[in-house]
Amino acid sequence: MAQLSSDLQYLIDRAAVQDVLARYFHGIDGCDHERVRSCFTDDVETHYALRPPTRGIEALMESLQTSRRIREGSMKVSTHFMGNFNLMGLEGDTAETEINAIAFLVEPDTGEDVVAMRSLRYFDRLRRQEKGWRIFNRVHTLDWSCQVPANFAVTAGRRFSGLRQEQR
């Protein structure tokens, strides 16, 4: 029976770790700063490709570019697809993961929108805290990138305002 209990705990922890990572992508794409913040420890250390490393949650939140670029209008919308979840280690209150992701970033350009497509890889170390699993160390790499014209792109604000009008 003890084996069943440890197997069950492993599955519960694995699901909780994967949920944190999915919550991060959902928060980034929805420009939901509190959701993104809830994925990290206060003492988080990160190294995102092509940016200086950060230490601490405030420095990380300030360094994240997607939400800022959407607010400023230099990006219309982002969509991140999380795939290839690899739980490389889970021992006690710590876990190590590798996630492959594809990001689609719609950017306004002269006359027409452009989609920047990026293949990303996230190497995360997480620890269990009172409020659940949180990322305390992240390395983010860029494997490849390309751009293509966008045929159609709508901002999140326009998408949600259209839904509200349909509900009336």
C-alpha positions in Angstrom: 0.0 0.0 0.0 2.9 2.4 0.7 4.0 2.0 -3.0 0.5 3.0 -4.2 0.6 6.1 -1.9 4.0 7.3 -3.2 2.9 6.6 -6.9 -0.3 8.6 -6.2 1.7 11.5 -4.6 4.1 11.5 -7.6 1.1 11.9 -10.0 -0.5 14.6 -7.9 2.9 16.5 -7.8 3.5 16.0 -11.5 0.0 17.5 -12.4 0.6 20.4 -10.0 4.0 21.2 -11.6 2.5 21.0 -15.1 -0.4 23.3 -14.0 2.1 26.0 -12.9 3.8 26.0 -16.3 0.4 26.1 -18.1 -0.7 29.0 -15.8 2.5 30.9 -16.7 1.7 30.7 -20.5 -1.9 31.6 -19.9 -0.9 34.6 -17.8 1.6 35.8 -20.4 -0.9 35.6 -23.3 -3.7 37.2 -21.2 -1.4 40.0 -19.9 -2.4 38.8 -16.4 0.5 40.0 -14.2 -0.9 38.4 -11.0 -1.3 35.0 -12.7 2.3 35.2 -14.0 3.6 36.4 -10.6 1.9 33.4 -8.9 4.1 31.0 -10.8 7.4 32.2 -9.3 9.0 32.4 -5.9 10.0 35.8 -4.5 13.7 34.8 -4.8 13.4 33.5 -8.4 16.5 33.7 -10.6 16.0 33.7 -14.4 17.9 33.9 -17.6 15.8 34.6 -20.6 17.5 34.4 -24.0 19.0 37.6 -25.3 18.3 39.4 -22.0 20.4 39.9 -18.8 19.7 37.5 -15.9 17.2 38.6 -13.2 17.1 38.0 -9.5 13.9 38.4 -7.6 10.3 38.5 -8.5 10.1 42.3 -9.0 13.1 42.2 -11.4 11.5 39.3 -13.3 8.1 41.0 -13.7 9.8 44.2 -14.9 11.8 42.3 -17.5 8.9 40.4 -19.1 8.4 42.0 -22.5 5.2 40.5 -23.9 2.7 42.3 -21.7 4.5 45.6 -21.9 4.7 45.4 -25.7 1.0 44.6 -26.0 0.2 47.6 -23.7 2.4 49.9 -25.8 1.0 48.6 -29.1 4.2 47.2 -30.5 2.6 43.7 -30.3 -1.0 42.9 -31.0 -1.4 39.5 -29.4 0.7 36.5 -28.3 -0.1 32.8 -28.3 2.2 30.3 -26.6 1.7 26.6 -27.1 3.2 24.4 -24.4 4.4 21.0 -25.6 6.8 18.2 -24.8 6.6 18.4 -21.0 9.5 16.5 -19.5 9.6 16.1 -15.8 13.3 15.4 -15.4 13.3 15.1 -11.6 10.9 15.1 -8.7 12.2 14.5 -5.3 10.5 15.7 -2.1 9.7 19.4 -2.5 11.8 20.1 -5.6 11.2 19.4 -9.3 13.1 19.9 -12.6 11.4 20.3 -15.9 12.1 21.0 -19.6 9.3 22.4 -21.8 9.4 23.0 -25.5 7.0 25.8 -26.6 6.1 27.6 -29.7 5.3 31.3 -29.5 3.3 33.2 -32.1 3.8 37.0 -31.6 1.7 39.3 -33.9 3.5 42.5 -34.4 2.2 45.5 -36.4 4.5 46.4 -39.3 4.3 49.0 -42.0 1.0 48.4 -43.6 0.5 44.8 -42.5 1.0 42.6 -39.4 3.8 40.1 -39.1 3.8 36.9 -37.1 7.1 36.2 -35.4 7.2 32.4 -34.7 9.7 31.2 -32.1 10.7 27.8 -30.9 11.5 28.1 -27.1 12.8 25.8 -24.5 12.3 26.4 -20.7 14.4 24.6 -18.1 12.8 25.2 -14.8 13.5 24.2 -11.2 10.5 24.4 -8.9 9.9 23.9 -5.2 6.8 23.3 -3.2 5.8 26.2 -1.0 2.8 26.8 1.3 0.7 28.0 -1.7 1.9 25.2 -4.0 4.6 24.6 -6.5 6.6 27.7 -7.8 9.4 28.2 -10.2 12.6 29.4 -8.4 15.0 29.0 -11.3 14.4 29.4 -15.0 16.6 29.2 -18.1 14.8 30.2 -21.3 16.4 29.5 -24.7 15.5 30.5 -28.2 16.0 27.6 -30.7 14.8 29.3 -33.8 12.7 32.2 -35.1 11.1 33.3 -38.3 8.6 35.9 -39.5 5.7 35.6 -41.9 2.9 38.0 -42.9 -0.3 37.7 -40.9 -3.6 37.4 -42.8 -5.6 38.3 -39.7 -4.9 39.4 -36.2 -7.2 40.8 -33.5 -6.1 42.3 -30.2 -7.3 40.8 -26.9 -9.2 44.0 -26.2 -11.1 43.8 -29.5 -11.8 40.1 -29.0 -13.2 40.5 -25.6 -15.3 43.6 -26.5 -16.8 41.6 -29.4 -17.8 38.8 -27.0 -19.4 41.3 -24.6 -21.4 42.8 -27.5 -22.6 39.3 -28.7 -23.8 38.5 -25.1 -26.1 41.5 -25.0 
